[in-house]
Amino acid sequence: MEATRLILLGPPGAGKGTQAATLVTRLGIPQISTGDLLRAARKAGTRLGKEAQLFMDAGRLVPDALVIMLVEERLNVEDAQDGYILDGFPRNVAQAEALETRSIKIERVVSLDVPDSVLVKRLSGRRVCRSCGASFHMDYRPTKTAGKCDICAGDTYQRADDHAGVISERLQTYKAQTQPLIDYYSTRGLLRAIQGNGSFEDVRQAINQALDL
Ligand code: AMP
């Protein structure tokens, strides 16, 4: 069987992580989120995690060499041999070229389009469980008990990069560095752009269509 290698592209808060999770169940391939890998490295206190910290908290991209190393290591793991969904990688042209240089053939890239005003609302209200990583929202998906995860009762918190000043920096970083990937993958005939501003179910269906599922 050919491996299914997919990329979900879109600004922070577009819903890449949420939608990738449903594709994991549907396709039986892992979601590989560089944001999650970096946060795990920070939590584990590795050198890479410490180096990444300042960039992440400022809403800037972690240097390519570090992220590419992390991804390379992850792609070698057994469960990624039949394919994967990349979420948050590549985030600039140099990272996309790193995949090409390694002859990694991407089958399709789905980009989620969401207006800035919606992204700001989604990110600023987001709360994440410190223990299991589940994601909630103060208005759209509040926890049953304030500050406690519905799934594992762990403490929820606001990511440092979900604070107002950092959100605008992240959106600027996206426009300057990641958005050019839309043209990059479009010229390669791999891109399917969809509206990411609908309900979870609408977006899920649009992604399925874009992937011919
Ligand atoms: P995310 O969870 O995808 O929003 O990522 C959180 C932060 O991790 C970003 O704001 C960046 O600082 C860093 N990051 C995640 N993925 C990458 C990447 N592919 N390249 C560089 N930095 C990244």
Residues whose N, C-alpha, C, O or C-beta is under 5 A from the ligand:
A	BS01	AMP	P12 T34 G35 D36 L38 F55 M56 G59 R60 L61 V62 V67 G88 F89 P90 R91
